[in-house]
Amino acid sequence: ADQRIGSFKEKTVIPCPRIGVNATWACSWSCCHCFYVRNPNLHKQIHRPFSELKYEIDLGKSRGFDHVVLIGYGEPMLYPEVAELIAYCTSIGMASSIITNGMAPIGQYAALFDLGLDHLHISTHGIGDAMEAITGSKTADARQCELKGWLLENGYPYRVNVTLKRLNYNLLSEIAKREIDFGCRHFVFLGMLPHYEWAGHVQEVAMPYAELRPEIEKAVRPGFENKMIA
């Protein structure tokens, strides 16, 4: 065991080059697994000042980061100055991406790509009825398919994240297959992380990892065959 630890310590540690920025509490979904589902600020029009976000980005750049990810707390596309943020990142030589639910009009995404946005990271937690049950949105699945079709047609890259839970664990293979057809570059499986106000509620949503593993293995196999990173 000591030898293994020593060997690990000798390996070169490559730091993550990305900085995550939370911009707004506004959100158009009500995901059952959301970190902040019990936080009273969620869905409110509470937006962080642009000056604060600019300061965080500048600080990240000074520390060697080269990529800014807009990650929440809610839906970054609802931040009123999202275009200004992307333009600022581009102006100082930092790449940018957005974790998004894909519900914004396609024209808004197109405008951000024109400003230098590198890629989208689309939260796809299900398909069909499961997507509606998870997100609380009747149009979530259709809107995402429309966006992904547009991305494929125009050659824009995107990644996908799926938070694993009771409502979608047996749909992972079907989700992965559809993402391959849409040209997804990177598929991220996220475990259920019981942050913040989740004490006593985890089992309402989460699945035991022993039951998740075979479903994950089935889902990633075609991804590897199609050279998609998972």
Salt bridges, closest charged atoms under 4 A:
GLU52 OE1 - ARG48 NH2 3.23
GLU56 OE2 - ARG48 NH2 2.59
ASP58 OD2 - LYS54 NZ 3.40
ASP118 OD2 - HIS119 ND1 2.70
GLU132 OE2 - LYS138 NZ 3.15
ASP141 OD1 - ARG178 NH2 2.60
GLU179 OE2 - LYS148 NZ 2.71
ASP181 OD2 - LYS177 NZ 3.46
GLU204 OE1 - ARG38 NH2 3.56
GLU204 OE2 - HIS201 ND1 2.88
GLU215 OE1 - LYS218 NZ 3.44
GLU217 OE2 - ARG213 NE 2.78
